[in-house]
Amino acid sequence: MNKKILLLVPLMLVVGLSGCGNKNKKSNASVDERGVSTGAAVNGEGVAGEQFGGGPVDRTSQRRVYFEFDRAAVDDQNRAIVSAHAAYLVDHPGIALTLEGHADERGTREYNLALGERRAKAVAKLMQAYGLAADRITTTSYGEERPVALGHSESAWQLNRRVEILYEDQ
């Protein structure tokens, strides 16, 4: 019987320790439908805006700016994405961009086209505030016509309320 107990002790230690770890680490990172990270790791030591490895997030890899329902204002998280793209484009004068505004399916076709345009122009205005020349920016709106997420739920609508940032060689 003592031999059985001696054999169980290491097994219990392995099982017990496998559940241990830093439970304070959390992530607000998410992945969009293309598998691109849309957030950053957050833990007791780091802050939003850092990757799991501790380095800065390359916000230019994030080509979508998302919006709240029926809004065209760029929030703080998405402002960082716009700022990173503007800085990159200021440093690379041979590149122009198109900003495509989109909306979810709620609302009339005309309303959603206008909302997509307001969103694209809000991003353009912010890029100009960060130093990008207006003549390098083209805006267009597709309204609800080009959804990236099909479905009739908040999670689908949330992905469709966006501005796509598309680079073009001049």
C-alpha positions as CSV (number, residue, x, y, z in Angstrom):
1,M,0.0,0.0,0.0
2,N,2.9,2.4,0.8
3,K,4.2,1.7,-2.7
4,K,0.9,2.8,-4.3
5,I,0.9,6.1,-2.3
6,L,4.5,6.7,-3.3
7,L,3.5,6.2,-7.0
8,L,0.5,8.5,-6.7
9,V,2.4,11.5,-5.1
10,P,4.3,12.4,-8.2
11,L,1.2,12.0,-10.3
12,M,-0.8,14.3,-8.0
13,L,2.0,16.9,-8.1
14,V,2.0,16.9,-11.9
15,V,-1.8,17.2,-12.1
16,G,-1.8,19.9,-9.4
17,L,1.0,22.0,-11.0
18,S,-0.4,21.8,-14.5
19,G,-3.3,24.0,-13.3
20,C,-1.0,26.6,-11.9
21,G,0.0,29.7,-13.9
22,N,-0.4,33.4,-13.8
23,K,-4.1,33.7,-13.7
24,N,-3.8,37.5,-13.8
25,K,-2.9,37.5,-17.5
26,K,-5.8,38.4,-19.7
27,S,-6.1,39.1,-23.4
28,N,-8.4,41.5,-25.2
29,A,-6.9,40.3,-28.4
30,S,-9.3,39.1,-31.0
31,V,-8.9,37.8,-34.5
32,D,-11.0,39.1,-37.4
33,E,-12.4,36.8,-40.1
34,R,-9.1,36.9,-42.0
35,G,-7.1,35.8,-38.9
36,V,-5.6,39.2,-38.3
37,S,-5.1,40.3,-34.7
38,T,-7.4,43.2,-33.9
39,G,-6.3,43.7,-30.3
40,A,-3.4,43.3,-27.9
41,A,-2.4,41.4,-24.9
42,V,-3.1,42.8,-21.5
43,N,-1.6,41.5,-18.3
44,G,-0.5,42.7,-14.9
45,E,2.8,44.0,-16.3
46,G,2.0,45.2,-19.8
47,V,-0.6,47.5,-21.3
48,A,-2.9,47.4,-24.2
49,G,-0.8,48.1,-27.3
50,E,1.8,45.4,-26.8
51,Q,1.9,42.0,-28.4
52,F,2.2,38.8,-26.3
53,G,5.9,38.9,-26.9
54,G,6.1,42.3,-25.3
55,G,7.0,44.4,-28.4
56,P,4.9,47.1,-29.9
57,V,1.9,46.2,-32.1
58,D,2.4,46.9,-35.8
59,R,-0.9,48.8,-36.2
60,T,-0.4,49.2,-40.0
61,S,-1.1,45.5,-40.2
62,Q,-4.6,46.4,-39.1
63,R,-6.4,47.6,-42.2
64,R,-9.9,48.1,-40.7
65,V,-11.2,50.9,-38.6
66,Y,-14.4,49.9,-36.8
67,F,-17.3,52.1,-35.6
68,E,-20.2,52.0,-33.2
69,F,-23.7,51.6,-34.4
70,D,-24.9,54.7,-36.3
71,R,-21.7,56.6,-35.6
72,A,-18.9,58.0,-37.7
73,A,-16.6,59.1,-34.8
74,V,-13.2,57.3,-34.6
75,D,-12.7,56.0,-31.1
76,D,-9.3,56.0,-29.2
77,Q,-8.4,52.4,-30.1
78,N,-9.0,52.9,-33.8
79,R,-7.4,56.4,-33.6
80,A,-4.1,54.6,-32.9
81,I,-4.5,52.5,-36.1
82,V,-5.3,55.6,-38.2
83,S,-2.3,57.4,-36.6
84,A,0.1,54.6,-37.5
85,H,-1.1,54.5,-41.1
86,A,-0.8,58.3,-41.4
87,A,2.7,58.2,-40.0
88,Y,3.7,55.4,-42.4
89,L,2.2,57.2,-45.4
90,V,3.9,60.5,-44.5
91,D,7.2,58.7,-44.5
92,H,6.4,57.0,-47.9
93,P,5.2,59.7,-50.3
94,G,4.9,57.3,-53.3
95,I,1.9,55.7,-51.7
96,A,-1.7,57.0,-51.8
97,L,-4.7,55.3,-50.3
98,T,-8.4,54.7,-50.7
99,L,-10.7,54.7,-47.7
100,E,-13.8,52.5,-48.2
101,G,-16.7,53.3,-45.9
102,H,-19.1,50.5,-45.0
103,A,-22.2,50.1,-42.9
104,D,-24.2,47.1,-41.5
105,E,-27.5,46.1,-43.2
106,R,-29.8,48.1,-40.9
107,G,-31.1,51.3,-42.4
108,T,-32.0,52.2,-45.9
109,R,-29.6,51.9,-48.8
110,E,-29.3,55.6,-49.1
111,Y,-28.7,56.2,-45.4
112,N,-26.1,53.5,-45.3
113,L,-24.2,54.9,-48.3
114,A,-24.2,58.3,-46.6
115,L,-23.0,56.8,-43.3
116,G,-20.2,54.9,-45.0
117,E,-19.2,58.2,-46.6
118,R,-19.2,60.0,-43.3
119,R,-17.0,57.2,-41.8
120,A,-14.5,57.3,-44.7
121,K,-14.3,61.1,-44.5
122,A,-13.8,61.0,-40.7
123,V,-10.8,58.7,-41.1
124,A,-9.5,60.9,-44.0
125,K,-9.9,64.0,-41.8
126,L,-8.0,62.4,-39.0
127,M,-5.2,61.3,-41.3
128,Q,-4.9,64.8,-42.5
129,A,-4.7,66.0,-38.9
130,Y,-1.7,63.6,-38.5
131,G,0.0,65.3,-41.5
132,L,-1.1,63.3,-44.5
133,A,-1.8,65.5,-47.6
134,A,-5.5,65.5,-48.7
135,D,-4.6,64.9,-52.3
136,R,-3.2,61.4,-51.4
137,I,-6.6,60.3,-50.0
138,T,-9.6,59.0,-51.9
139,T,-12.8,58.2,-50.1
140,T,-15.7,56.0,-51.3
141,S,-18.7,54.4,-49.7
142,Y,-20.2,51.0,-50.3
143,G,-22.8,51.3,-47.6
144,E,-24.2,47.9,-46.8
145,E,-23.3,46.4,-50.2
146,R,-20.0,44.7,-49.3
147,P,-20.4,42.9,-46.0
148,V,-17.4,40.9,-44.6
149,A,-19.7,39.0,-42.3
150,L,-23.0,37.5,-43.3
151,G,-25.6,37.2,-40.7
152,H,-28.2,39.2,-38.9
153,S,-26.6,39.4,-35.5
154,E,-24.7,42.1,-33.5
155,S,-21.4,40.2,-34.1
156,A,-21.9,40.3,-37.9
157,W,-23.1,43.9,-37.9
158,Q,-20.1,44.9,-35.8
159,L,-17.6,43.6,-38.4
160,N,-19.5,45.4,-41.2
161,R,-19.4,48.8,-39.6
162,R,-15.9,49.7,-40.8
163,V,-13.6,51.7,-43.0
164,E,-11.1,49.6,-45.1
165,I,-7.7,51.2,-45.6
166,L,-6.3,50.3,-49.0
167,Y,-2.8,51.4,-50.2
168,E,-2.1,52.3,-53.8
169,D,1.1,53.1,-55.6
170,Q,1.2,56.5,-57.2
